[in-house]
Amino acid sequence: MKNEATFIKISAICAFTTAVTTTLLWLLPKLYAVPQDFDEAVALAKNPLYMARQWVNLLHIPLALTAYFGLTYVLRKRELPKVGLGMIWFLIWGVVEMMGISGIIFSVNGNWRAKYAEAAPSEQAVLRTNIESYMAQWDSMFFVLLIAFLLATIFFGWATWRGKGLEKLLSYLFWLAAPLTFLIILSGYFEKAWAGIIVTWMYPLLQPISRFLMGVVILRKASLKK
């Protein structure tokens, strides 16, 4: 029981922390210019704000997965099929994103972009091919993780739907995260500018609040079972 209580507290702390990391993932890109060409993109490897965002993103995933697993744990007796399936999709989301971001940190920026300026022209051509190939693959991986996140939030919204009070509010936020993710897909992969505008306004309001509230619900659900 003591180990269970400790895990629940840790998962709640992780949920609260992801409210901060989610805000940073939204805020940090606004503090540096979006690269307009390949050379500017290469220079990002030396931009501390850009690299900070990548490390925050890498840290964010295990924190979020721990929080989602904590919610899964406190809801397991009532909603095991729903939270179980949701957790599987969240795991797919997390594994794909951690693999992709690790490649961006260590291969794209730590290796290829870092070497590009000092490389001979023939080597630059190889490095450029490596960078552009990886970023194209990352676009495909990102689509997969968005689909996984979309499905996961639908199942978690369904699992918390029967709850009352703050749990019911959390359910509404999970449901809202599903169309938000769909809008991200429309904006990024189908060039729907209007979708991107909505995401710009919704994301910083919805996601940090949802993650913070999840931490509160985890603690409340655990205290009710004592």
C-alpha positions in Angstrom: 0.0 0.0 0.0 2.9 2.4 0.8 4.5 1.7 -2.6 1.1 2.2 -4.3 0.6 5.6 -2.5 4.1 6.7 -3.4 3.6 5.8 -7.1 0.3 7.7 -7.2 1.9 10.8 -5.7 4.8 10.6 -8.2 2.4 10.2 -11.1 0.5 13.3 -9.9 3.7 15.3 -9.5 4.6 14.2 -13.1 1.2 15.5 -14.3 1.7 18.8 -12.6 5.2 19.0 -14.1 3.9 18.3 -17.6 1.7 21.4 -17.2 5.0 23.3 -17.1 6.7 21.4 -19.8 3.7 21.7 -22.1 3.8 25.5 -21.6 7.5 25.6 -22.4 7.0 23.5 -25.6 4.5 26.2 -26.7 6.5 29.2 -25.5 10.1 28.4 -26.5 9.6 28.3 -30.3 8.1 31.9 -30.0 11.5 33.1 -28.6 13.5 32.3 -31.7 13.0 32.9 -35.4 11.5 30.2 -37.6 14.3 29.2 -40.2 13.5 30.3 -43.7 16.0 28.2 -45.5 18.4 25.2 -45.0 21.3 27.3 -43.7 19.2 29.0 -41.0 17.9 25.5 -40.0 21.5 24.3 -39.7 22.2 27.3 -37.4 19.5 26.1 -35.0 22.0 23.5 -33.6 23.8 26.4 -31.9 20.6 28.1 -30.7 20.2 27.4 -26.9 16.5 28.1 -26.9 15.9 25.7 -29.8 18.0 23.0 -28.2 16.3 23.6 -24.8 13.0 22.9 -26.5 14.2 19.6 -27.8 15.4 18.5 -24.3 12.2 19.7 -22.7 10.3 17.6 -25.3 12.4 14.6 -24.5 11.8 15.0 -20.8 8.1 15.7 -21.3 7.3 12.2 -22.7 8.3 10.0 -19.7 6.7 12.5 -17.3 3.5 12.4 -19.3 3.5 8.6 -19.6 3.9 8.3 -15.9 1.0 10.7 -15.3 -1.2 8.8 -17.8 -0.3 5.5 -16.2 -1.2 6.9 -12.8 -4.6 7.9 -14.1 -4.9 4.4 -15.6 -4.1 2.9 -12.3 -6.7 4.8 -10.2 -9.4 4.1 -12.8 -8.5 0.5 -13.5 -11.2 -1.1 -11.4 -14.0 0.9 -13.1 -12.7 1.5 -16.6 -9.9 -1.0 -17.3 -10.8 -1.8 -21.0 -10.9 1.9 -21.9 -7.9 3.2 -20.0 -6.0 0.0 -21.0 -6.5 0.7 -24.7 -5.9 4.4 -24.2 -2.6 3.7 -22.4 -1.5 1.4 -25.2 -2.0 4.3 -27.7 -0.2 6.7 -25.3 2.7 4.3 -25.2 2.9 4.3 -29.0 2.8 8.1 -29.0 5.5 8.3 -26.3 7.9 5.7 -27.9 7.6 7.2 -31.4 8.1 10.8 -30.1 11.1 9.9 -27.9 12.8 8.0 -30.8 12.2 11.0 -33.1 13.3 13.7 -30.7 16.4 11.7 -29.7 17.4 11.5 -33.4 16.9 15.3 -33.7 19.0 16.0 -30.7 21.9 13.6 -31.3 22.0 12.9 -35.0 20.5 15.9 -36.7 21.9 18.6 -34.4 24.6 17.0 -32.4 26.3 15.4 -35.4 25.2 16.5 -38.9 24.3 20.2 -38.3 27.3 20.6 -36.0 29.7 19.3 -38.7 28.1 21.1 -41.6 29.8 24.5 -41.5 33.3 23.1 -41.3 32.8 20.3 -43.8 34.1 20.1 -47.3 31.6 20.7 -50.1 31.4 17.0 -50.9 30.8 16.1 -47.2 28.2 18.9 -46.9 26.2 17.3 -49.7 26.1 14.1 -47.7 25.3 15.8 -44.5 22.5 17.8 -46.2 21.0 14.6 -47.6 21.2 13.0 -44.1 19.4 16.0 -42.5 16.7 16.4 -45.1 16.1 12.6 -45.2 15.7 12.4 -41.4 13.4 15.4 -41.2 11.2 13.9 -43.9 11.1 10.6 -41.9 10.3 12.7 -38.8 7.3 14.2 -40.6 6.0 10.6 -41.1 6.7 9.6 -37.6 5.0 12.7 -36.3 1.9 11.8 -38.2 1.9 8.4 -36.5 2.3 9.9 -33.0 -0.5 12.4 -33.7 -2.9 9.5 -34.6 -1.8 7.6 -31.5 -2.4 10.7 -29.3 -5.8 11.3 -30.9 -7.0 7.7 -30.2 -5.5 7.8 -26.7 -7.3 11.0 -25.7 -10.6 9.6 -27.1 -10.3 6.5 -24.9 -9.3 8.5 -21.8 -12.2 10.9 -22.4 -14.5 7.9 -22.6 -13.0 6.4 -19.5 -13.5 9.5 -17.4 -17.0 10.3 -18.8 -18.8 8.6 -16.0 -17.0 10.6 -13.4 -18.3 13.5 -11.5 -16.9 16.9 -10.6 -13.3 17.4 -11.6 -13.1 14.0 -13.3 -16.0 15.0 -15.5 -14.3 18.3 -16.3 -11.1 16.3 -17.1 -13.2 14.2 -19.5 -14.4 17.3 -21.4 -10.7 18.4 -21.7 -9.7 14.9 -23.1 -12.6 15.1 -25.6 -11.4 18.6 -26.6 -7.9 17.4 -27.1 -9.1 15.0 -29.8 -10.3 17.8 -32.2 -7.3 19.8 -31.3 -5.0 17.0 -32.5 -7.1 16.6 -35.6 -6.6 20.4 -36.3 -2.9 19.9 -35.9 -3.0 17.2 -38.5 -5.1 19.4 -40.9 -2.6 22.3 -40.4 0.6 20.4 -40.7 -0.2 17.8 -43.3 -3.1 19.2 -45.3 -2.0 22.9 -45.3 -5.2 24.2 -43.7 -4.1 27.6 -42.4 -7.3 28.2 -40.5 -6.7 25.0 -38.5 -3.3 26.3 -37.5 -4.8 29.6 -36.2 -7.2 27.7 -34.0 -4.4 25.5 -32.6 -2.4 28.6 -31.8 -5.2 29.8 -29.5 -6.4 26.5 -28.1 -3.2 24.6 -27.3 -1.7 27.0 -24.6 -5.1 27.1 -22.9 -6.2 23.5 -23.1 -3.2 21.3 -22.7 -1.5 22.8 -19.6 -4.8 23.0 -17.8 -5.7 19.4 -18.7 -2.4 18.1 -17.5 -2.6 20.0 -14.2 -6.2 18.9 -13.6 -5.2 15.3 -14.3 -2.7 15.5 -11.4 -5.5 16.8 -9.1 -7.9 14.0 -10.2 -5.2 11.3 -9.6 -4.7 12.5 -6.1 -8.4 12.8 -5.4 -9.3 9.4 -6.8 -6.5 7.9 -4.7 -7.7 9.6 -1.5 -11.3 8.4 -2.0 -10.1 4.8 -2.1 -8.4 4.9 1.3 
